[in-house]
Amino acid sequence: MNKIATIFGTFIFASLVLTSCGGFSTDKKEETKTLDSMNGSADSLLWTHNNKAESEVITAIASNKVTCTKKETNNEDEGDPSITKTCLYKTYKTISVGTPDYKGRYSWEYSVFKKQENGSYVQIENALMFKENKNELLSIINSKIKKDYIESSNDPENKDCFEGFSFTPFNYDQIGISFNENNEIQFNVVFGLCGACMAVDGTFVSFNLDEIQEYLSD
């Protein structure tokens, strides 16, 4: 099934198992009381240590997961609302703005931001998200986009839409980049077909963020 340009975390729970120390049987009551107190303190310290470790693990995991928020804004013509989706991942933020036409079909604009030392975000060029090996990633992206392009253009129902067009590789400036809740980075493109062909005028390819860490800048 073809993907189109208008198409628009895992929570990990750590379980903490605590084991209680058994009681001690002794004729010396004071010794028993002392040992029980020591055991109680040990359990308390173990519980505190493990919960602290659990909290640290969850915090570390959360920082490596995408979090997204979505806002809808009503339009003056009372049609479908505009959509603004903001996603955070490590020191990056992507904003995707969807604007509907009179038929409710959405066109999207994408922007990427980088967090600064003072906590503010500054918009950056797409290519700055990636390391020196970014051209290798771009080649992979284009190969997947081309596959979708060929599939769509070979569909008899779309033949007229692609007549006179041929696939041209995209550069980073021509690609819309966004994160999504599946912990993925998504690369969105528009082919530039006529308005009547909006349903097939583009595609997207996505990668799990864990899979492409070698290409991402810190």
Beta strands, then each sheet from edge to edge (+ up, - down):
strand 1: 67-73
strand 2: 82-89
strand 3: 92-100
strand 4: 106-115
strand 5: 121-124
strand 6: 176-180
strand 7: 184-189
strand 8: 203-208
sheet 1: 1+ 2- 3+ 4- 5+
sheet 2: 6+ 7- 8+
end
